[in-house]
Amino acid sequence: MENTDNKSGQDDTTHFGYRDVAIEEKTHLVHGVFDSVADKYDLMNDLMSLGAHRLWKRYFISVSGIQPGQRVLDLAGGTGDITALMSKRVGSRGTVVLSDINNSMLTLGRRRMEDRGITGNIEYTLADAEKLPFADQEFDAVTIAFGLRNVTDQAAALAEMRRVLKPGGHVLILEFSRVEYEGLRKLYDGYSFGILPWLGKLVANDEDSYRYLAESIRKHPDQETLAGMMVDAGFVDVTYNNLLGGIVAIHKAGLAGDRNA
């Protein structure tokens, strides 16, 4: 798969699903998608994955190495599934910063955390992953789950993740990726471009947004390409673990000079 992390062949354009758009336009378009889907986001995730996304997220955090007392950043944290899991891990002495670039999603995430009684060790920040409003070396770990593919300049986001990590810290990325097996890939394509937009229309009254989400998965860099981008950003000991034949992959890395990633 070609590296489609940023631009689509022209200096002033990038991809929004299968469309080429001006770079400055993509952020606004992605905002529109998540403003539209926010209220039905959790329900649609359950329907689209048959609940599997919850298992993927639990496994993601189970292998994260996050410890009690740490300060961690959940980028593109949305409705807070990852934040809730990390809150239990860091405990009362630690902190999880739930961040998202979209105010509708961040507001919903805060409400979900409060409804679940998870309030003592959570902070909230409206943040662009490409320009994080945090100090250098502020976090013990940075996570991003199902959000990197929506970032316009993924290389810039990876550089920012590296900047805000403490020495010895880890970055962890959970994202849809390239299916390894041809037969499964055909079935997955049929589901993604046939069933998924139909579900979006039926449940969320928004076929276009869910068609974009399917397209954004196909435009996202494959496992090896993303691993190479992480190396280019200055990470070391980059590994990835495929789930469900590569439908989803977990990438994990440490900082240069940290041999315990």
Secondary structure, DSSP 8 states (H G I E B T S, - for coil): ----SSBSSSTTEEEETTEEEEHHHHHHHHHHHHHHHGGGHHHHHHHHHTTHHHHHHHHHHHTS---TT-EEEEET-TTSHHHHHHHHHH-TT-EEEEEES-HHHHHHHHHHHHHTT--TTEEEEE-BTTB--S-TT-EEEEEEES-GGG-S-HHHHHHHHHHHEEEEEEEEEEEE---SSHHHHHHHHHIIIIIHHHHHHHHHS-HHHHHHHHHHHHHS--HHHHHHHHHHTTEEEEEEEEEGGGTEEEEEEEETT-TT-
